[in-house]
Amino acid sequence: MNITHTLPSRYAFTNQKVAPSTSQTTVPADSFQMSAKSETPPSLADLKAFFEPPKESQGVLKLSRLPDLPQPARSSFGVAKQGTKVYMCGGHKGREHTYPKESFMDSFEVYDTETQSWYTLAPRPVKAHGYGIIADGPYVYAYGGFTFSEDHDPKWKSISDVHRYDTRTDEWEKVGDLKSPRSSNAAVQVGRKVYLIGGWDSTPQSAGDKEGEFLKSVEVMDLDTGEITTAPYEIPNPTRRAFTALEKDGEIVMLGGLG
């Protein structure tokens, strides 16, 4: 049975600067530092409920400092793993919840876990964030996203573009469109299908519209044919965006979100 442990809300992690290091450090499970918002310190039981690793790891956590992300600092980017490569695409830079044109990114980088190095690749053809990417064979797919728009008030919109990157040529091409403009959704691969789940169409329907439309639909891309269809089912209530979903044993598990 899977059990999720939630840290009591009265505690916050201590923000500490850590010097870069390539060495591996073994840290006892009960040695993490925390700062309490109240005068009552966290108990050892509180710490272990959150940090205790599986029993087979013999009660230790092995931590190592990896190279920092390429500059500029960013959030809301897409990420996918393929073998020893971790791909990072797009994102938002600058002050949170502000969306000037320059805050949208098209950057595309890959981290090699063997060399522990970052490499810059050809940028995605659109500057956007809040979208998912999937790595499949020699390709990386990017689906939709949230981007700048001069034609709307507020100046943003969601897009339907599906782009594919070829790792052999370092080139992107547009390979299709989603049925609905979509961002802040989940993208999950199960077998040869990619499921684009929920999210929202942020495109303003009238001047000043910041709510957009939350989406219940699920779209499915067949990686072998490139065909994109709308599934004959929807996500359960509540509708949501900015959530996490993953595949486990052929099923998709949805977690959290903004509804």
N, C-alpha and C positions, 0 to 999 in steps of 0.2 A: 504494500500500500504506500502510495506517495503522500508525504506530509510536508506541507509548506510552513516554515517558521517565519513569523513576522516580528521584526525588532520593535520593542515598545517605542511609541512615538515621542516619548520624552527624552530620548537619547539622540545624539548627533555624532557623526564621525569627526574626529579631530583632523583638521586640514593641515597636513605636514608636507614640506618640500622633501623630495627624495632625490639624492644624487644619482645620476645615471650609473648603472652597473650591469655588467654582463654575467656576473657571478650569480649562482643560485643560493638562496638563503632558506634554511629550514626554520620555521617559526612555530613554537608551541601554539596549540589551538586556542589557549586562553590568554595569549599575550597581546592581543590587539588593544590599542589605546582608544578610548572613547571619552567624550566630554558630555557631562550630563547637563540638561537644561534646568534641572532641579538640584537640590543639595543631596539627594539620595543617589549614591553611585550605583551603577549596574552591578547586579550580582553575577557570580560566576555562572550560575544557571542561565541567566539572560544571554551571556556571551556565548556559551556553548550551544544554546538552542539555535543561535543564528549561524555560528561559525563552525560547529563541530563537523569534521569531515566524516566520510564513511569509515566504519570500523576497520576495514581492510587496509586503510592508509596508516594505521597505528597511531592515530591521534596527532599527526603533524600536517601542516600545510607548507608546500614548497612554493616559494614566491621568487620571481626574478624580475628585474626591471628591464623592459624592452625599449627600443628606440622610440622617441616621441613621434606622434603623427606629423606629417609634413605641414608646414605653415601655409596659410593662416589657420589658426584654431577654428574649429567648425563643429556643427551639430547637425542632426537630422539628415545624415547621409545614408546611402544604401551600402550594404556590405554583403559579400558572398565569399565562400571558401571553395577552393578546388585544389585537392592535393596539398602541396606545401605553399600554395598561394592564397592570400587573403586580399580581395579586391574592395576598394572603397571609392564610391562614386557620388559626385554632387555634394550638396550640403548647404548650410546656412552659416554665414559669418557675420559678426557684429553683434549689436545689442539684441537680446532675446525679444521675441514678439514684435519686432520692427522689420519691415520688408521693403526697404529701398531697393532700387534696381541692382546696386552693387553688392547686396547681401546674398544674392543667388549665385551658386557656384556650378561650374561644369567640370571641375577637376576630376581626374581619374587616376588613381594610384594603386599600386600593388605592393603588398608586403610579402617577402619571401621568408618563411619560417626557418629555412636552412641557413641562409646567409645573414638573417636578422637585419635585413636592409629594405628600405623603401625605394621604389622606382616609379617615375612619372610616365604615364601612358597618354595616348591621344585623348583629349577631352570629349565628353559626350556632346553631341550637336546642340543640346539645349541646356541652359542654366536653370537648375531647379533643385528642389529638395523635397523631402517627405515622400520618397518612393522606394520600392524594393528592386533589388537586382538578384539574378539567378545565374550561377555558373554551370554550364553544361558542355562537356567536351572541350573543344577549342573556343567556345563562345561564352560571352557574358551578355545577358539580356537585361535591359532597363525598361521599366514599365511606368508610363505616366509621370506624374509629379506635380508639384506646386511651383508656379513660376510668376514672373513679373508680367504685367499687362498694362500698356498705355491706354487701352480701350475700355477699361472698367474702373469703377469707383466702389470700393478701394482698388488700387492698382495691382491686382493679382488675379490668377485664375488657375484652374487645374487643367492638365492636358491629357490627351489620349495616346500620344506617340509611344510606339514600341521600337526601341533601338537595339541593335545587336552589334557587339564588338567581337572582332576576330583577333585572337591572340597571335595568330601567325603573321598577320599583316599590319597590326596596330592600326586598324581602321574600323570606323563605325558606319552602319547603314541603317536606314529606317526600314523595318520589315513588316509594319502593320499599325493598326490603331485599335485601341480598346473600344468597346461598344459605348462606354461612358467615360468622359474625362474623370480622372480619379487620382487622389493623393491621400497620404496618411492611411493607406490600406496595408494589408498584409499580402505578401507574395510567398507562396509555399509550393515547393515541388514535391509531387508524389508520383513516382515512376516517371513516365514520359509526359506528364501533364503538369502545368503550372497553374495554380489557383490564385486569382486576384480577388481578395475577399474584403468586402465592406469598404471603409474609408469614407471620403466625402468628395463631392464636386464643389470646390471652393468658389467657383466662378460666380460673381455677384449677379443676382437676378434683377436687381434694381439699384439705383444710386444709394450708397451707404450700407448695402447688404453685406454684413460680415459673417452671417450664419451659413450661407451656402446650403447644400443639400446633403444630408447624411445618406449613404447608400447601403441598402440591404442586399444588393445583388452580388453574385459571384460570377466572375468570368473565368474561362478556362482556355489556356493556350496549349495546343498540341505541339510539342517540340519537334516532332517528326514531319508534320505537314505545314506548320506555321499558322494553322487555322485557329481563330479566336471565336469562341461561342459563349453565350450566356447560359449558365447552368439552370436547370429546371427547379431549382430550390434557392432559398435565401437564407441569410444568417438569422439566428433567433434574436428576439428582442433582448436587450435594447440594441438599437442600431448604434454603431460606434466607429470611431476612428482613433488613430494613434495607439493601437493595441499591438500585442504580440501574438503570433500564431506559429506553430511548428508541427512537423510531421512526426508521429510516433506509431510504429507498427501499421503503417498504411492508413492511419486516421489523422485528421487535423484537429489540433487542440488550440482553442482561442483563449487568451488570457488578458484580462483588464481592458483598458481603453477609456476614451473620453466619449460619453454618450449624451 
